[in-house]
Amino acid sequence: MTAISDAYTVGHMDRATTAERIGHRIREFRLAHRLTQVELAERLCISQPSVSQWERGETFPTLALQRALADELNTRRRFLFAELVEAEDHGEAA
C-alpha cells in the first residue's frame, strides 16, 4: 500500500482529496456488489483493515491490487482510480 502525504498533489487536487474520492468509489462499488470489507479482503487475499484504509482515503492499494480490485468489482482500473491514472497519463508521480 502507498501511504498518503499531505504535501503531495495529483494534477490539480491535493492527494488527500484524491484519496477520499477513490476511497468513496471503492466503497460504493463494494456495496453495489453486496460485499463486506471482510469478504472483499478475502477475495483479494489481504486484510480487512487494508480495505478500510483505502475506503477512508488513508492509503492506496498497490498497482497489482488496483488491477485485482477493479477486476473483482467488475470495473476498469481507469475508472476506479481515475485521478491516479490521469496523473500517470500526464507523467506525474502517483
Accessible surface in RSA format (square Angstrom, percent):
REM  Atomic radii and reference values for relative SASA: ProtOr
REM  Chains: A
REM  Algorithm: Lee & Richards
REM  Probe-radius: 1.40
REM  Slices: 20
REM RES _ NUM      All-atoms   Total-Side   Main-Chain    Non-polar    All polar
REM                ABS   REL    ABS   REL    ABS   REL    ABS   REL    ABS   REL
RES MET A   1   104.03  53.9  51.86  34.3  52.17 124.2  52.20  44.4  51.83  68.7
RES THR A   2    59.38  42.2  55.53  56.3   3.84   9.2  34.90  46.9  24.47  37.0
RES ALA A   3    77.16  70.9  61.41  94.8  15.76  35.8  61.44  86.5  15.72  41.7
RES ILE A   4    38.25  21.8  12.30   9.2  25.95  62.5  12.67   9.1  25.57  69.4
RES SER A   5    56.60  47.8  50.77  67.8   5.83  13.4  37.64  80.2  18.96  26.6
RES ASP A   6   128.27  89.8 104.86 104.4  23.41  55.4  37.69  88.7  90.57  90.3
RES ALA A   7    96.45  88.7  62.56  96.5  33.89  77.1  73.61 103.7  22.84  60.5
RES TYR A   8    56.00  26.1  50.14  28.5   5.86  15.2  54.28  40.8   1.71   2.1
RES THR A   9    83.01  59.0  73.36  74.4   9.65  23.0  43.99  59.1  39.02  59.0
RES VAL A  10     5.19   3.4   2.66   2.4   2.53   6.1   2.66   2.3   2.53   6.8
RES GLY A  11    35.17  43.4   0.00   N/A  35.17  43.4  18.49  50.8  16.67  37.3
RES HIS A  12   196.97 107.6 156.16 108.5  40.80 104.4 112.29 115.7  84.68  98.5
RES MET A  13    49.99  25.9  45.53  30.1   4.46  10.6  40.03  34.0   9.97  13.2
RES ASP A  14    68.21  47.8  60.42  60.1   7.79  18.4  19.78  46.5  48.43  48.3
RES ARG A  15     8.22   3.5   8.22   4.2   0.00   0.0   1.54   2.1   6.68   4.0
RES ALA A  16    35.95  33.1  34.52  53.3   1.43   3.2  35.54  50.1   0.41   1.1
RES THR A  17    53.45  38.0  53.16  53.9   0.29   0.7  30.75  41.3  22.70  34.3
RES THR A  18     0.00   0.0   0.00   0.0   0.00   0.0   0.00   0.0   0.00   0.0
RES ALA A  19     1.14   1.1   0.13   0.2   1.01   2.3   0.18   0.3   0.96   2.6
RES GLU A  20   105.43  60.5  98.33  74.4   7.10  16.9  33.56  64.9  71.87  58.7
RES ARG A  21   121.80  51.1 116.17  59.2   5.63  13.4  24.85  34.0  96.95  58.8
RES ILE A  22     2.29   1.3   2.29   1.7   0.00   0.0   2.29   1.6   0.00   0.0
RES GLY A  23     0.05   0.1   0.00   N/A   0.05   0.1   0.00   0.0   0.05   0.1
RES HIS A  24   105.78  57.8 102.27  71.1   3.51   9.0  67.12  69.2  38.66  45.0
RES ARG A  25    45.02  18.9  44.77  22.8   0.25   0.6  21.51  29.4  23.51  14.3
RES ILE A  26     0.45   0.3   0.45   0.3   0.00   0.0   0.45   0.3   0.00   0.0
RES ARG A  27   105.54  44.3 105.54  53.8   0.00   0.0  20.71  28.3  84.83  51.4
RES GLU A  28    74.99  43.1  71.31  53.9   3.68   8.8  24.92  48.2  50.07  40.9
RES PHE A  29    47.67  23.8  46.59  28.9   1.08   2.8  47.67  28.9   0.00   0.0
RES ARG A  30    16.23   6.8  16.23   8.3   0.00   0.0   0.00   0.0  16.23   9.8
RES LEU A  31    76.20  42.4  64.86  46.4  11.34  28.5  65.24  45.8  10.96  29.5
RES ALA A  32    79.63  73.2  41.76  64.4  37.87  86.2  54.79  77.2  24.84  65.8
RES HIS A  33    65.55  35.8  44.83  31.2  20.72  53.0  43.33  44.7  22.22  25.9
RES ARG A  34   219.24  92.1 190.28  97.0  28.96  69.0  73.32 100.2 145.92  88.4
RES LEU A  35    12.56   7.0   8.72   6.2   3.84   9.7   9.93   7.0   2.63   7.1
RES THR A  36    72.48  51.5  69.94  70.9   2.54   6.1  70.41  94.6   2.07   3.1
RES GLN A  37    39.25  22.0  36.74  26.8   2.52   6.0  11.66  24.8  27.59  20.9
RES VAL A  38    77.72  51.1  77.55  70.2   0.17   0.4  77.65  67.5   0.07   0.2
RES GLU A  39    72.57  41.7  71.17  53.8   1.40   3.3  24.94  48.2  47.63  38.9
RES LEU A  40     0.00   0.0   0.00   0.0   0.00   0.0   0.00   0.0   0.00   0.0
RES ALA A  41     2.52   2.3   2.52   3.9   0.00   0.0   2.52   3.6   0.00   0.0
RES GLU A  42   119.68  68.7 100.98  76.4  18.70  44.5  45.12  87.3  74.56  60.9
RES ARG A  43   135.39  56.8 104.73  53.4  30.66  73.0  32.76  44.8 102.63  62.2
RES LEU A  44    17.59   9.8   3.87   2.8  13.72  34.5   7.97   5.6   9.62  25.9
RES CYS A  45   118.80  89.9  83.03  92.6  35.77  84.1  38.74  98.2  80.06  86.3
RES ILE A  46    43.26  24.6  18.64  13.9  24.62  59.3  30.09  21.7  13.17  35.7
RES SER A  47    58.70  49.6  46.59  62.2  12.10  27.9  43.97  93.6  14.72  20.6
RES GLN A  48    63.54  35.5  58.82  43.0   4.72  11.2  17.13  36.5  46.41  35.2
RES PRO A  49    74.59  54.4  72.37  66.0   2.22   8.1  74.50  61.5   0.09   0.6
RES SER A  50    10.05   8.5   9.44  12.6   0.61   1.4   1.25   2.7   8.80  12.3
RES VAL A  51     0.00   0.0   0.00   0.0   0.00   0.0   0.00   0.0   0.00   0.0
RES SER A  52    15.91  13.4  15.78  21.1   0.13   0.3   4.15   8.8  11.76  16.5
RES GLN A  53    54.26  30.3  54.26  39.7   0.00   0.0   1.37   2.9  52.89  40.1
RES TRP A  54     2.62   1.1   0.50   0.2   2.12   5.0   0.73   0.4   1.89   3.1
RES GLU A  55    20.27  11.6   5.92   4.5  14.35  34.2   4.30   8.3  15.97  13.0
RES ARG A  56   129.70  54.5 104.38  53.2  25.31  60.3  69.36  94.8  60.34  36.6
RES GLY A  57     9.46  11.7   0.00   N/A   9.46  11.7   0.49   1.4   8.96  20.1
RES GLU A  58    79.58  45.7  67.89  51.4  11.69  27.8  35.35  68.4  44.23  36.1
RES THR A  59    20.44  14.5  18.86  19.1   1.58   3.8  18.86  25.3   1.58   2.4
RES PHE A  60     4.87   2.4   4.87   3.0   0.00   0.0   4.87   3.0   0.00   0.0
RES PRO A  61     1.38   1.0   0.42   0.4   0.96   3.5   0.42   0.3   0.96   6.0
RES THR A  62    56.62  40.3  52.21  52.9   4.41  10.5  52.55  70.6   4.07   6.2
RES LEU A  63    79.78  44.4  72.93  52.2   6.85  17.2  72.93  51.2   6.85  18.4
RES ALA A  64    73.44  67.5  62.41  96.3  11.04  25.1  66.05  93.0   7.39  19.6
RES LEU A  65    36.22  20.2  36.15  25.9   0.08   0.2  36.22  25.4   0.00   0.0
RES GLN A  66    11.49   6.4  11.49   8.4   0.00   0.0   0.00   0.0  11.49   8.7
RES ARG A  67   132.04  55.4 130.56  66.6   1.48   3.5  46.09  63.0  85.95  52.1
RES ALA A  68    39.11  36.0  30.90  47.7   8.20  18.7  36.49  51.4   2.62   6.9
RES LEU A  69     0.00   0.0   0.00   0.0   0.00   0.0   0.00   0.0   0.00   0.0
RES ALA A  70     2.55   2.3   2.55   3.9   0.00   0.0   2.55   3.6   0.00   0.0
RES ASP A  71   107.02  75.0  92.13  91.7  14.89  35.2  29.94  70.5  77.08  76.9
RES GLU A  72    50.31  28.9  38.93  29.5  11.38  27.1   5.72  11.1  44.60  36.4
RES LEU A  73     0.16   0.1   0.00   0.0   0.16   0.4   0.00   0.0   0.16   0.4
RES ASN A  74   118.44  81.7  84.14  81.3  34.29  82.6  32.05  77.1  86.38  83.5
RES THR A  75    31.13  22.1  10.65  10.8  20.48  48.8  11.58  15.6  19.55  29.5
RES ARG A  76   186.67  78.4 182.28  92.9   4.39  10.4  58.20  79.5 128.47  77.9
RES ARG A  77    38.93  16.3  34.30  17.5   4.64  11.0  15.21  20.8  23.73  14.4
RES ARG A  78   139.49  58.6 134.82  68.7   4.67  11.1  62.04  84.8  77.46  46.9
RES PHE A  79   107.54  53.8 103.85  64.3   3.69   9.6 107.32  65.1   0.22   0.6
RES LEU A  80     0.00   0.0   0.00   0.0   0.00   0.0   0.00   0.0   0.00   0.0
RES PHE A  81     0.00   0.0   0.00   0.0   0.00   0.0   0.00   0.0   0.00   0.0
RES ALA A  82    38.75  35.6  35.28  54.4   3.47   7.9  36.10  50.8   2.65   7.0
RES GLU A  83    19.65  11.3  16.72  12.6   2.93   7.0  13.02  25.2   6.63   5.4
RES LEU A  84     4.25   2.4   4.25   3.0   0.00   0.0   4.25   3.0   0.00   0.0
RES VAL A  85     6.13   4.0   6.13   5.5   0.00   0.0   6.13   5.3   0.00   0.0
RES GLU A  86   102.28  58.7  99.33  75.1   2.95   7.0  26.63  51.5  75.65  61.8
RES ALA A  87     2.03   1.9   0.00   0.0   2.03   4.6   1.67   2.4   0.35   0.9
RES GLU A  88    74.91  43.0  54.88  41.5  20.03  47.7  33.13  64.1  41.78  34.1
RES ASP A  89    88.26  61.8  50.60  50.4  37.66  89.0  25.45  59.9  62.81  62.6
RES HIS A  90   125.80  68.8  94.66  65.8  31.14  79.7  68.79  70.9  57.02  66.3
RES GLY A  91    71.71  88.4   0.00   N/A  71.71  88.4  36.25  99.5  35.46  79.4
RES GLU A  92    70.87  40.7  57.90  43.8  12.97  30.9  35.69  69.0  35.18  28.7
RES ALA A  93    73.07  67.2  53.82  83.1  19.25  43.8  64.66  91.1   8.42  22.3
RES ALA A  94    55.03  50.6  16.51  25.5  38.52  87.6  20.21  28.5  34.81  92.2
END  Absolute sums over single chains surface
CHAIN  1 A     5420.2       4437.6        982.5       2784.9       2635.2
END  Absolute sums over all chains
TOTAL          5420.2       4437.6        982.5       2784.9       2635.2
